[in-house]
Amino acid sequence: MTETRVATRPWSSPPPEPVPTPQTVPYWEFTARGILALRRCRSCAAVFHRPVGGCPECGAEEAAWFPASGRATLFSYVIVHRGEGAFADRVPYAVALVRLAEGPVMVTGVVDVAQTPEALRLDMPLRVRFEPRGGYALPVFAPEPEAGP
């Protein structure tokens, strides 16, 4: 029988930390404050997650950072059963694609839920959380609490 775990256990060895580049510093400064940030193109108003490069829609270089809502839905995932280094003690864990409420899709982790196909339901509502990593924080997502009657 496969053991069911919730991927929020403490790290047995130091987890990897973000290494900001000049282009990604604003993103990591937002996450350090517990804010998931996106970019909006100043030319066509497209919203995107990637912190570097121009607009994926029109190619314009000018984009402004703004705080995202932190809401998302589970779009796809893979469950990792064999981790290495600091990740070895955290298996199984899900590497997920989530669709943010603002539209972009991002790669992240899903926490506070069993890392099984039965528990990781596609389209399940999620809310951003942040795992401290050095002086920054890594955005991960947890299931939205279900509304009561």
trRosetta pair geometry for C-beta under 8 A, 3 or more apart (Angstrom, degrees):
i j d omega theta_ij theta_ji phi_ij phi_ji
2 92 7.9 14 177 -14 118 138
2 116 7.8 137 104 -105 128 109
4 114 4.6 -7 180 -150 112 120
4 115 7.3 172 -157 46 65 65
4 116 5.6 -34 -122 -38 104 127
4 119 7.8 112 -159 -14 122 138
5 9 7.2 -35 -180 -25 122 122
5 91 8.0 96 46 117 143 34
5 92 6.4 149 44 45 106 72
5 114 7.1 127 70 -138 22 65
5 115 6.0 -9 72 22 74 110
6 9 7.8 130 84 -36 67 80
6 111 7.2 75 168 -172 84 61
6 112 6.1 25 -177 -134 121 21
6 113 6.3 147 -130 62 94 12
6 114 5.8 -60 -78 -81 76 44
6 115 7.1 159 -112 -21 30 84
7 90 5.9 61 -141 -180 90 101
7 92 7.7 -88 -68 104 107 53
7 93 4.2 93 -107 -119 140 95
7 94 6.9 -141 -3 20 149 75
7 109 6.6 -117 117 174 143 119
7 110 7.3 91 48 87 128 57
7 111 5.2 -105 87 -113 88 70
7 115 5.5 71 -32 -57 106 126
8 111 4.9 94 -73 -171 94 110
8 112 5.7 46 -44 -66 139 61
9 89 7.1 -111 103 133 134 99
9 90 6.2 -169 56 -111 106 75
11 14 6.6 70 125 -126 140 16
11 15 4.8 -117 -101 -43 156 94
11 86 5.6 -3 -160 -171 115 107
11 89 7.4 126 -153 66 44 121
11 90 7.4 -26 -107 -55 66 118
12 86 7.3 179 58 -146 71 61
12 88 7.7 -63 49 70 129 91
12 89 4.3 82 -2 6 128 160
13 85 7.0 -109 77 171 134 68
13 86 4.7 -124 78 -102 92 79
13 89 8.0 133 8 9 82 124
14 17 7.9 -29 159 -34 108 98
14 86 6.3 -79 88 -97 38 136
15 86 4.8 166 -104 147 50 152
15 131 7.7 -23 79 141 164 128
15 133 6.1 -85 95 -116 113 98
16 85 7.9 52 -46 119 100 141
16 86 6.5 -169 -23 38 72 140
16 133 7.3 3 102 -155 49 128
17 133 4.6 164 -122 160 67 96
17 134 3.7 56 -141 -18 140 126
17 136 6.9 122 -170 41 89 105
18 24 7.8 -134 176 131 120 132
18 28 5.4 -176 117 -114 151 129
18 31 8.0 99 -12 71 160 145
18 133 5.9 99 -5 103 83 130
18 134 7.0 -133 40 45 71 123
18 136 4.7 -47 41 70 125 154
18 138 6.9 166 -43 -79 108 87
20 24 4.9 -149 -146 91 75 97
20 25 4.7 90 167 -87 137 60
20 27 7.8 176 -121 62 105 89
20 28 4.6 -106 -81 17 122 151
20 136 7.4 148 -42 -67 111 148
21 24 4.9 71 44 19 78 101
21 25 7.3 -114 84 -34 36 77
21 52 7.5 11 74 -78 130 131
22 25 6.2 -27 -151 -11 30 116
23 51 6.2 136 135 129 88 92
23 52 4.3 60 135 -104 144 95
24 27 5.0 -51 -167 38 70 118
24 28 6.0 60 140 -16 89 104
24 51 4.5 84 -114 109 75 144
24 52 6.5 -45 -61 -51 84 99
25 28 6.0 -65 -146 44 32 104
25 29 6.1 34 158 -23 69 108
26 29 5.6 -56 -146 36 31 113
26 30 6.6 34 155 -20 64 102
26 37 7.0 -105 136 106 91 161
26 51 7.2 178 66 -154 89 115
26 65 5.4 -136 149 -54 134 156
27 30 5.9 -57 -159 32 30 111
27 31 6.6 23 150 -14 66 106
27 37 5.7 -150 -125 65 60 118
27 51 4.1 -66 -36 -102 143 142
27 65 7.6 -154 -77 -120 60 128
28 31 5.5 -50 -143 38 39 110
28 32 6.3 48 154 -27 66 100
28 136 4.6 -44 -170 -125 102 135
29 32 5.7 -46 -148 28 32 116
29 33 7.0 21 154 -7 60 106
30 33 6.0 -71 -161 43 33 103
30 35 4.4 -88 -179 84 88 102
30 36 7.1 85 133 -142 120 7
30 37 3.8 44 100 -25 176 126
30 65 6.9 -152 -54 176 140 134
30 67 7.2 -177 -155 -98 124 76
31 34 7.4 51 -171 -75 38 16
31 35 6.8 -115 -82 63 29 54
31 36 7.0 42 -95 -94 79 49
31 37 7.5 -104 -45 8 70 96
31 130 6.2 161 -173 -129 83 125
31 136 5.7 43 90 -178 112 91
31 137 4.5 -152 150 67 93 83
31 138 7.0 36 174 -86 144 17
31 139 5.9 -110 -123 -41 116 90
32 135 6.3 -3 -118 146 131 69
32 136 4.9 -78 -73 -125 93 52
32 137 5.6 149 -98 3 36 93
34 130 5.3 -132 -117 7 66 148
34 137 6.7 9 -80 60 53 162
35 67 4.9 -69 -168 -121 118 105
35 68 7.9 138 174 35 74 70
36 67 7.2 92 70 -160 54 65
36 68 4.5 -52 101 51 100 116
36 70 5.4 139 24 -93 124 70
36 100 7.9 -163 136 -123 139 131
36 128 4.9 -104 -33 -133 137 173
36 139 5.1 74 -98 -108 104 149
37 65 5.0 2 180 -168 127 105
37 66 6.8 150 -152 73 79 27
37 67 6.0 -54 -100 -99 69 44
37 68 6.5 175 -117 -9 14 90
38 47 5.5 25 147 -174 136 98
38 48 6.8 161 -173 80 94 28
38 49 5.7 -57 -122 -96 87 56
38 65 7.4 149 80 -150 32 58
38 66 6.1 -28 65 63 79 79
38 68 4.8 85 -14 -66 109 107
38 100 7.1 170 -74 119 136 164
38 102 5.8 -137 9 83 171 156
38 104 6.4 169 -132 17 124 138
39 47 7.2 155 83 -154 46 53
39 48 5.5 -25 66 66 95 79
39 49 7.5 154 20 -109 85 10
39 50 7.7 -56 27 71 126 53
39 51 7.2 141 -31 -115 126 45
39 63 4.1 43 172 149 116 130
39 64 6.7 152 -153 74 70 31
39 65 5.8 -42 -96 -92 71 52
39 66 7.6 128 -114 17 25 77
40 45 6.1 -11 -178 -153 102 51
40 46 7.3 168 -152 82 56 36
40 47 5.3 -23 -98 -98 76 71
40 63 6.2 163 75 -161 32 84
40 64 5.5 -22 58 60 88 85
40 66 5.8 14 -6 7 115 125
41 44 5.0 5 100 50 137 75
41 45 6.0 -75 69 -20 86 9
41 46 4.5 33 10 45 126 80
41 47 7.8 -121 3 -65 79 29
41 48 7.4 54 -39 5 93 108
41 55 3.9 42 -99 -101 129 134
41 57 6.6 -109 -13 46 159 113
41 58 6.4 121 178 37 158 111
41 60 5.5 105 -162 63 110 119
41 62 7.3 90 -161 89 60 64
41 63 5.2 -45 -97 -101 44 92
42 60 6.7 -127 58 132 76 140
42 62 4.1 -44 35 117 129 108
42 63 6.2 -151 -14 -95 83 32
42 64 6.1 90 -68 -17 96 96
43 55 6.6 -120 45 -4 110 159
43 58 5.5 -122 97 87 127 148
43 60 3.7 152 5 -44 140 166
43 62 6.6 111 -32 61 91 99
44 55 6.4 133 37 166 110 158
44 57 5.4 -123 86 100 147 128
44 58 4.4 139 -16 -17 138 139
44 60 6.8 164 -1 7 92 130
46 55 5.5 111 58 -163 123 112
46 56 6.9 -129 132 58 147 75
46 57 3.9 160 -54 4 161 140
46 58 6.9 171 0 0 129 93
47 102 4.9 -101 137 153 158 113
47 103 5.4 115 71 50 116 120
47 104 6.0 -118 120 -29 89 103
48 55 6.8 163 0 -139 139 58
48 56 5.5 131 -101 11 148 111
48 57 7.9 -158 -49 -14 121 93
48 63 7.5 -54 47 -143 105 154
48 104 5.4 117 -140 -90 38 132
49 100 7.0 141 -72 -3 119 142
49 104 4.1 167 -26 142 100 152
49 105 7.5 -112 4 70 140 31
49 106 4.7 -152 -171 -79 169 109
50 53 6.2 -5 121 46 128 110
50 56 7.4 94 29 -43 127 119
53 56 7.8 56 115 -65 121 76
54 59 5.2 38 119 -170 141 42
54 60 5.8 176 -168 85 111 29
54 61 4.7 -64 -102 -92 104 50
54 63 7.5 154 -150 -24 46 116
55 58 5.0 7 97 49 133 76
55 59 6.0 -53 66 2 85 10
55 60 4.7 25 12 49 126 77
55 61 7.7 -108 -4 -58 83 16
55 63 6.2 152 -69 -70 86 117
60 63 7.5 132 102 -54 96 81
68 100 6.0 -49 -165 -170 141 136
68 101 7.4 142 179 49 97 93
68 102 5.6 -106 -134 -7 98 135
68 128 7.7 90 91 -18 114 150
69 100 7.7 143 47 180 91 93
69 101 4.8 -32 53 55 135 138
69 102 6.7 158 8 -41 100 95
70 127 5.8 33 139 -163 99 72
70 128 3.9 -108 -153 28 86 111
71 100 7.3 105 84 -163 54 61
71 101 4.1 42 81 -36 102 130
71 125 7.1 -29 -163 -164 96 94
71 126 7.3 137 -163 80 48 57
71 127 6.2 -24 -102 -103 58 66
71 128 7.8 -88 -49 -9 23 87
71 144 7.6 23 -132 -76 89 127
72 98 4.0 45 155 160 140 120
72 99 6.0 156 -162 77 84 41
72 100 4.9 -46 -97 -101 97 45
72 101 6.4 -110 -79 -29 44 70
72 106 7.9 -80 -118 40 149 100
72 125 7.8 139 82 -160 41 50
72 126 4.6 -29 73 69 88 107
72 127 7.6 170 27 -83 78 21
72 128 7.1 82 -2 -53 113 82
72 141 5.7 -70 57 -119 128 148
73 98 6.7 161 75 -160 31 79
73 99 5.3 -13 56 56 86 97
73 123 5.1 -8 177 -149 126 44
73 124 6.6 153 -154 69 73 32
73 125 5.9 -41 -98 -98 78 44
73 126 6.4 158 -104 12 22 92
74 77 6.5 -30 -169 -31 110 116
74 96 6.1 -65 -138 -165 89 134
74 97 8.0 97 -168 79 54 56
74 98 5.9 -48 -103 -107 41 80
74 110 6.8 20 -103 -91 117 143
74 120 6.4 -166 -170 -176 162 81
74 121 6.8 124 58 87 138 48
74 122 5.6 -129 102 -130 99 38
74 123 6.4 -60 61 0 77 14
74 124 4.9 19 14 44 119 84
74 126 6.1 103 -48 -32 78 125
74 141 7.9 179 -78 105 81 140
75 96 7.5 126 46 172 73 88
75 97 4.4 -66 73 107 113 95
75 98 5.8 160 3 -123 96 20
75 99 4.6 104 -63 -27 120 93
75 105 5.8 -34 15 -132 168 115
75 122 7.1 30 -160 -149 15 89
76 96 6.9 164 89 -156 46 65
76 97 4.5 18 52 42 88 114
76 122 7.2 14 -85 -114 45 107
77 94 4.6 -5 -175 -169 132 113
77 95 6.6 154 -156 79 74 43
77 96 4.0 -25 -99 -103 99 80
77 97 6.9 -150 -70 21 53 65
77 110 6.7 -38 -109 0 144 133
77 120 5.6 -74 52 163 153 144
78 94 7.1 150 75 -150 35 65
78 95 5.5 -11 59 58 88 94
79 92 5.1 17 175 178 105 123
79 93 7.3 165 -153 84 65 22
79 94 5.4 -38 -98 -92 66 71
79 115 5.6 132 -134 161 110 97
79 116 7.4 34 -97 -105 155 27
79 117 7.5 -96 -23 -52 137 73
79 120 7.6 -180 -68 15 107 154
80 83 5.9 76 136 -70 123 85
80 87 7.5 -21 119 162 145 129
80 91 6.0 -101 114 -116 84 94
80 92 6.3 163 79 -154 51 67
80 93 5.4 -14 53 61 103 74
80 94 7.4 173 10 -96 79 18
80 95 6.1 61 -29 -13 113 103
81 91 5.5 90 -161 -174 30 123
81 92 5.0 -20 -98 -100 63 99
82 91 6.3 47 -74 -112 16 160
83 87 3.3 -125 -175 123 127 94
83 88 4.6 -159 93 -85 92 33
83 89 7.6 -81 76 20 132 31
83 90 6.0 22 8 58 170 82
83 91 4.5 -165 -3 -50 105 106
83 93 7.1 38 -63 23 133 113
84 87 6.0 29 54 58 42 103
84 88 5.9 23 -131 -64 16 92
85 88 6.4 162 59 -20 23 97
86 89 7.8 -59 179 29 42 95
86 90 7.8 23 137 -5 66 119
87 90 5.3 -73 -158 43 55 112
87 91 7.1 72 151 -48 81 84
87 93 7.2 -107 -162 30 99 139
88 91 6.8 -39 -167 -5 33 109
90 93 5.1 11 135 -42 100 134
92 115 4.5 -168 104 108 97 133
92 116 7.9 88 86 -70 142 59
93 109 6.5 -20 168 -144 114 113
93 115 5.6 -95 -112 -115 28 156
94 109 6.5 127 82 -154 71 63
94 110 4.7 -14 77 40 129 105
94 115 5.2 -164 -30 -139 91 95
94 120 5.8 145 -93 -99 157 152
95 107 6.8 0 176 -169 93 98
95 108 8.0 163 -159 84 55 25
95 109 6.6 -44 -107 -95 48 66
96 107 7.3 155 84 -153 42 51
96 108 5.7 -33 69 70 90 72
96 109 6.6 110 19 -134 97 18
96 110 4.9 59 -15 -29 147 106
96 120 7.7 -147 -93 -158 124 128
96 141 7.2 -88 75 47 140 120
97 105 5.3 12 -179 177 103 112
97 106 7.3 164 -149 80 59 27
97 107 6.1 -33 -94 -93 65 59
97 108 8.0 114 -112 24 21 75
98 105 6.9 168 82 -151 35 64
98 106 6.0 -20 58 59 84 78
98 108 5.7 -28 9 37 117 122
98 110 7.8 137 -63 -76 118 97
98 126 5.9 -75 -137 55 136 148
98 141 5.5 89 -67 -8 163 162
99 103 7.4 -42 -175 -164 90 22
99 104 7.6 177 -151 99 56 31
99 105 5.2 -33 -97 -95 65 80
100 103 6.5 -18 77 47 88 31
100 104 5.2 12 34 63 120 75
100 105 7.3 -162 4 -88 79 27
100 106 6.4 44 -36 2 110 107
106 139 7.9 16 120 91 147 128
108 139 6.1 -59 -125 108 127 86
108 140 5.7 160 172 -123 104 47
108 141 5.6 77 115 -5 140 100
109 138 7.8 43 19 132 116 119
109 140 4.3 -29 69 -129 94 109
109 141 7.3 174 88 29 48 68
110 113 6.1 -38 146 47 105 117
110 115 7.7 144 82 -106 100 80
110 120 6.4 111 90 -118 159 110
110 126 7.0 -91 -123 -118 97 138
110 140 7.0 178 -88 178 16 92
110 141 5.5 -32 -109 76 66 88
110 142 7.2 129 -167 -96 63 36
110 143 7.9 53 -171 -45 105 73
111 129 6.6 -83 57 57 127 135
111 131 7.9 133 -42 -58 157 116
111 140 5.0 52 -8 137 117 133
111 141 7.2 154 23 78 77 34
111 142 5.2 -47 76 -83 80 89
112 129 7.8 87 -9 0 128 156
112 142 4.0 27 40 -138 129 115
112 143 6.5 -129 98 24 103 83
113 119 5.0 173 165 152 99 121
113 120 6.6 126 119 -78 129 70
113 142 7.0 154 -20 -151 97 67
113 143 5.2 90 -64 -18 129 117
114 118 7.4 -9 91 74 127 92
114 119 3.9 136 64 -13 93 163
114 120 7.9 -121 89 -33 66 79
115 119 7.3 -45 -45 66 9 126
115 120 7.0 25 -145 -40 41 124
116 119 4.9 79 58 15 87 100
116 120 6.7 175 78 3 38 92
117 120 6.2 -65 -125 53 28 95
120 124 7.3 -131 -165 17 41 139
121 124 4.3 101 73 -49 92 114
124 143 6.0 -42 151 -120 124 97
124 144 7.9 -170 158 23 79 88
125 143 7.0 80 83 -160 64 64
125 144 4.0 -29 113 15 109 131
126 141 3.9 34 166 170 132 123
126 142 6.5 145 -155 71 82 26
126 143 6.1 -62 -104 -102 65 33
126 144 6.3 -139 -100 -30 11 82
127 141 6.7 148 69 -153 27 78
127 142 6.0 -31 62 65 80 79
127 143 7.8 20 16 126 84 16
127 144 5.1 103 -26 -89 104 74
128 139 5.2 -31 -154 -158 113 106
128 140 7.4 129 -154 73 61 33
128 141 5.7 -48 -96 -97 47 74
129 139 7.5 136 71 -154 37 56
129 140 5.5 -31 68 72 88 83
129 141 6.9 143 17 -113 81 22
129 142 5.2 37 -12 -6 129 112
130 137 3.8 29 176 158 117 133
130 138 6.7 145 -157 65 65 37
130 139 5.9 -37 -98 -95 74 52
130 140 7.3 147 -105 23 22 76
131 137 6.3 155 71 -163 36 77
131 138 4.7 -21 59 56 96 96
131 140 5.6 42 -16 -3 109 123
132 136 7.9 148 -157 91 53 37
132 137 5.4 -43 -99 -103 43 85
133 136 5.4 -25 74 77 88 83
133 137 6.2 138 20 -116 80 27
133 138 5.0 55 -11 -24 133 101
